[in-house]
Amino acid sequence: MEPGGAAGPSPPERAVAADVPVRVRRSARRRRTVTAFHEDGAVVVCIPARFTRAEEEAWVARMLARLSARERRRPPGDGDLAARARTLSSRYLGGRAVPTSVRWVGNQHSRWGSTTPADGTIRLSSHLQGLPRWVQDYVLLHELAHLLVPGHGEDFWALLEGYPRTERARGYLEGWTASEERGGSGPSGEEGPGEEGGTHAGDADVDDAPG
C-alpha cells in the first residue's frame, strides 16, 4: 500500500519480538494522539482510524522505540515483577510456577537471582535493573523454573526451551559479567551459600501526537 492510500483493517496482533505481541487499535474518536502501553502481556498501540497502513507502521515502530526507552529509564518495581512473573509462568510454564513473593534486592553480589523453593520466594539482583527487559525476563523465568526443579539438570533446562531468548540472554549476562569483573563490580556468577537455584553467569504509557 502506497502512502496516502486507503487504510485497510489493522491486523489484530503482530509480533514485535519473538515473545512480545503487539496489538494495534484504531479509533474514530482519536484525532491526533497515539498511545502505547502494556496490557495482558502485549503492547497495545492506539492510533487514529484515519491513518494509512504506512502511517500505522511508522507510528507503531516509533511508539515501540519510545516505550522501550522509557522502560529502560524506569525499572519495574516489586509489584511489576510479580505481575510479570505471573505472565511468564502462564506463557512458558503452564502457570505451574507460583511464587509467594518476587522482589528486587541490593545485597546479591554473586548472582543475578535466587529462589527458595521451600517458601516460594524469588529475589532478583538490583544490578539487573539497567539491563534490557528481555534479559530481566530470562532471569525471572529461570528463577520461576526453580520453583518446579531446584537443580540445573536436563529437566530444568527443558523448562526454558520455550523462551526464545534463553541462549541470547545467557550470552548477554556472561559478556556483561566478564566486562564488569574487569571493572570490579556486578555479579560474578559464583554460587552463593544457603539458597537453591540462583541465576548465574513496570509498564509505561507513552503518548505522542502526529505532526
N, C-alpha and C positions, 0 to 999 in steps of 0.2 A: 504494500500500500504506500503510495507516494504521500509526502507531507501535503496537507490541505485536503486530502480525500475524505470521503465519508468514513466515520468511525464505526467499525463493526463491534459486536459484543465482546467484552473482555473475557479472556479465559478465566474460569473460577479460581484456578490455582496454578502456580508455576513454581519451579524450584530456583531460589537464588543461590543456594549452596546445596550440597548433597543431602543435608539433613534439615534445612530450614525452608519450608514452603512460603510463598508469597501470594497473597490474595489481593486482587485489585477490585475496589468497589467504586462504581460510578454513581454520581448523584446529580439530578437535575437542579436541586436546590443549592448545590455547591457551585459558586460562580468563579472564584479566583483562587481560593486556598487549596493547598494539597497537604495532606496529613499522613504520617506514617506512625505505626505503633505496633506493639506486640499483643497478640490475642490467641490464647489456646495453642501456644507452641508455634504459631506462624507470625509472619509480618504482614500487616494489613496496610495497604496504601489506598487512601481515599482521594479520588480525583473528580473534577467536573465532568459531567456527562458529555459536554461538547468536545472534549479532547479527541483528536485523531489518534489512530493507533501509534503513529510515530511520536506524537507528543506524550502519549501514555508511556511508551518505552523509555523515552528520555527522562521523564519525571520520576518514574519508578527507580531507575538507576540512580538519579540524583538524590532521592529521598533515602534510599538504602544506604548510600555512602554517608549521608548526614546522620542517620540513625546509628550507624556503626561508630562514627566518630564520637558521638555523644556518649555512647555506651562505654567506649574506651576511657573517656574522661570521668565517668561516674560509675565506679564498680558497684555491682549488686550488693545489697545489704543481706542480712541473715534471712529476712522474710523472702527476698527474691531467690535466695539459694534454695529454700525449702520448696518454693513453687517450681523452680527449675528441676529439683530432684524428682518431684512427682512427675513432671513431663518426661524426663529422661527414663525413669523407671517404667512408665507406661509404654513409651515408644520402643525401648530396646530390651527391657527385661520382663515384659508382660505384666508390669505392675507388681511384681513379687517383692521387690526391694522397697521396704517402707521404713525409713529411718525415724527415730524418735525426735532427733534434732539435727540440724545442719547449720554450722556457723563458721565464721572466719576466726582465726586465732593468730596472734602475733608471736607466739613462742615456739613455733615449729621451724627450726632452722636446719633440720637434717632431712626433711622430706616435704613433698608438696601437699599431702593429705594423709589422714589416718582415720581408721574405723575401729570401733569397739563393738564387735557383734553381740557381746553379752548384754549390752544395754541399748544397742541400736543407734549410737551417736556417731556422727561424722564431723570431722574438723578439716577445714582447708586452710593452708598457709596464706597469710595476707600477701605474701610475695606474688601470688597468682593474680592479684588484682590489677596489675599493669599488663597482663598478657592477654592475647586475643580470647574472645569468648569461646571459640570452638576448642581452645586448649583447656580453658576452665571446665567446659562441659566434659571433656575427656577425663579429667581428674575426678570430677564429681561422679561420673558414671563408673569409673574404676572403683571408687570407694563404695558406691551402691552395690556393685557386684560382690564386694567383700562381705556384705550382709548375707549373701547367699553361699559364697565359697570363700572361706578365710584365707586359703593359701594361694599360690601362684602357679598351680598345675594346669594341665591342658583343659580341665573342665572350667577353670576360671577364665582363661583366655578365650574359650569358646563363647562365653557370655558377652564378650566385647566385639565379636566378629561383626555384629550388625551395625556398629557405629562406623561410618565410612572414613573417619579421620583418625582412627586409632594409631596407625603406624606414623602418620604425619605428625600427630601430636606428640608421640613418644620421641620422635626425632627432634622436634622443636624443643622439647624440655631438655633433652640430652645436650643439644647445642647451647641452649641458654645457660644450663648448669655449668658447662665447661667454660663458657665465657665469664660467668660470674665468679667461678672459683679462681680464675686468674686475677680477678679484681678483689677477691677476698670476701664476697658477700653472696647471699642467696642460698637456697637449699642445696646440699651437696649430693643428695640422693642416697646417703648412707642409711642403713636400717637403724631405727631407734628402738630402745627397750620398752617393754611393758604394754604394747598395744598390737593388735592384729592389723594386717593388711594395709600398710602405708603405701601411698603412691610415690614411686621414686622416679629416678632419672629426672539488676533491676531494669526492668523495662523502661524505655524512654519514649516520649512523644516528640515528634518533630513536625513543625508546621512551616509552610512556606507559601508564597503567592507567586504565580506565574507573572513574568514581567510583561 
